[in-house]
Amino acid sequence: MASQSPVVARPVVASPTKLASVATPASASTATATTAATTFDLGGGESLPVPADMAPLFSPYRLGGRFQLSNRIVYAPLTRMRATGTIPQPSAATYYAQRAVPGTLMISEGTNITSDALGYMNSPGLYLPEQLEAWKPVVKAVKDKGAVFFCQLWHTGRASHPDFQTGGRPPLSSSTRRITSPEYTVYTANGPQPYPAPRAATHEEIKQAVADYARAAKNAVEVAGFDGVEIHGANGYLIDQFIKDSINDRTDEYGGPIENRARFALEVVEAVCEAVGADRVGLRLSPFTGFLDALDSTPYATHTYLAEKLNAFGLAYLHMVEPRIVGIVESGNHADSLEPFRRAYQGTFIAAGGYKADSGAAAVASGHADLVAYGRWYLANPDFHKRALLHAPLNKYDRDTFYSSGMEGYLDYPTLEQLQQRQAAAAAAQN
Ligand SMILES: Cc1cc2nc3c(=O)[nH]c(=O)nc-3n(C[C@H](O)[C@H](O)[C@H](O)COP(=O)(O)O)c2cc1C
């Protein structure tokens, strides 16, 4: 069983993967789609015909004016806790390269922007020279395969513990409200602990945190070699702790009305854009998830405001998690929809959560999203693109190894070819 769970703490609530209600294509979108290719280049000299139903998912896409993608599949950010301390390991290069396909956007696991940002053991960092050195071969392995690699910038805020903090102080948040739901615990070297009461950030600490995001972005792009960064504003972590009014009870200009609760997120976006250029910056938000007790009383109003404000920056993309997802499990209110945000946001829109190839293709075809991020199924199927093209069955994902420390469930999910070889070897052994 996984010893730590950054985004999972509940059993799966069985629910069919279903397409969220669809929007008309964003007419104001700056993104341009071109016609679908008839064959798709999987890399390594292999290409396959694109079946008609998969054509939307395998159509090229210009991302933010800078990156030419060959398809609409995105590798979702997935924490795997295989770093040693905060140093990414060579196994990460193998893991990401196994899943890298030319012209595919991949987003890294959440990566800590400072030591105080950390809330999960063995999650990597972006603030020490040795971390950046260790990222270089990982990034190179992905880029050598022709994929586009963004690093997810992570500050866990109150989802941390004094054991991880400088001087053992309480972790940073928008307020002193702690995570109280009993299903959420923080794992330290002393085992599982209840989440502590955080400290409400002072104005200096807010300024510092904004600067920390910008510095981490520069480190990611200029030192480690990532193509861009995704600011993690989702799933109940620091930025979400400012956005959501179930957490943020401030009475200054960072709390209260939506404009104030959005201020920190927008300051981070601005600083990160200044640091690396807006066309290398994405933002992830989860309007509806209650993960880590992060709920908002007016998710539509709050996130529409944000989406509209983001139009001014010319970001690479806005990435949103479907309402059916709470952290990493399907649950929640299926009546809600990302549609209003898709309409309010004029740039590239990525939807994530509960998608398989067919529902992702339908989401692109209908204009619900420009790109679709895949988490669990792509994690468990390094040749996800190929399986989609062949309508091949998928390996099941193993929840127990999502966050475990070994290579099992990390490097050993088989490709179709490996499965066939195993079957052939088993058949030969029987004869
Ligand atoms: C093992 C695991 C780790 C995850 N880590 C992150 C993370 O670091 N950052 C993030 O924004 N979301 C994270 N998520 C959420 C996924 O990006 C995604 O939103 C979620 O799995 C739903 O998509 P899916 O149905 O395609 O799996 C994680 C999910 C899983 C399964």
The ligand as an SDF file (V2000), in Angstrom:
LIG
                    3D

 31 33  0  0  0  0  0  0  0  0999 V2000
   -0.5690    9.1300   -8.8530 C   0  0  0  0  0  0  0  0  0  0  0  0
   -1.1690   10.4750   -9.0810 C   0  0  0  0  0  0  0  0  0  0  0  0
   -0.4390   11.6130   -8.7890 C   0  0  0  0  0  0  0  0  0  0  0  0
   -0.9570   12.8870   -9.0480 C   0  0  0  0  0  0  0  0  0  0  0  0
   -0.1730   13.9750   -8.8450 N   0  0  0  0  0  0  0  0  0  0  0  0
   -0.5880   15.2040   -9.2510 C   0  0  0  0  0  0  0  0  0  0  0  0
    0.2890   16.3150   -9.2160 C   0  0  0  0  0  0  0  0  0  0  0  0
    1.4730   16.2250   -8.8580 O   0  0  0  0  0  0  0  0  0  0  0  0
   -0.2090   17.5080   -9.6300 N   0  0  0  0  0  0  0  0  0  0  0  0
   -1.5050   17.6650  -10.0650 C   0  0  0  0  0  0  0  0  0  0  0  0
   -1.9040   18.7700  -10.4280 O   0  0  0  0  0  0  0  0  0  0  0  0
   -2.3430   16.6090  -10.1150 N   0  0  0  0  0  0  0  0  0  0  0  0
   -1.9110   15.3830   -9.7540 C   0  0  0  0  0  0  0  0  0  0  0  0
   -2.7310   14.3040   -9.8940 N   0  0  0  0  0  0  0  0  0  0  0  0
   -4.0610   14.4660  -10.5190 C   0  0  0  0  0  0  0  0  0  0  0  0
   -3.9770   14.1410  -12.0290 C   0  0  0  0  0  0  0  0  0  0  0  0
   -3.1650   15.0820  -12.7080 O   0  0  0  0  0  0  0  0  0  0  0  0
   -5.3650   14.1070  -12.6780 C   0  0  0  0  0  0  0  0  0  0  0  0
   -5.9850   15.3600  -12.5320 O   0  0  0  0  0  0  0  0  0  0  0  0
   -6.2530   13.0350  -12.0750 C   0  0  0  0  0  0  0  0  0  0  0  0
   -5.5730   11.7990  -11.9960 O   0  0  0  0  0  0  0  0  0  0  0  0
   -7.5210   12.8340  -12.8710 C   0  0  0  0  0  0  0  0  0  0  0  0
   -7.1990   12.4920  -14.2080 O   0  0  0  0  0  0  0  0  0  0  0  0
   -7.3110   10.9600  -14.7490 P   0  0  0  0  0  0  0  0  0  0  0  0
   -8.7420   10.5590  -14.5660 O   0  0  0  0  0  0  0  0  0  0  0  0
   -6.8940   11.0320  -16.1880 O   0  0  0  0  0  0  0  0  0  0  0  0
   -6.3930   10.1320  -13.9180 O   0  0  0  0  0  0  0  0  0  0  0  0
   -2.2540   13.0180   -9.5900 C   0  0  0  0  0  0  0  0  0  0  0  0
   -2.9960   11.8690   -9.8720 C   0  0  0  0  0  0  0  0  0  0  0  0
   -2.4590   10.6100   -9.6390 C   0  0  0  0  0  0  0  0  0  0  0  0
   -3.2480    9.3850  -10.0100 C   0  0  0  0  0  0  0  0  0  0  0  0
  1  2  1  0
  2  3  1  0
  2 30  2  0
  3  4  2  0
  4  5  1  0
  4 28  1  0
  5  6  2  0
  6  7  1  0
  6 13  1  0
  7  8  2  0
  7  9  1  0
  9 10  1  0
 10 11  2  0
 10 12  1  0
 12 13  2  0
 13 14  1  0
 14 15  1  0
 14 28  1  0
 15 16  1  0
 16 17  1  0
 16 18  1  0
 18 19  1  0
 18 20  1  0
 20 21  1  0
 20 22  1  0
 22 23  1  0
 23 24  1  0
 24 25  2  0
 24 26  1  0
 24 27  1  0
 28 29  2  0
 29 30  1  0
 30 31  1  0
M  END
$$$$
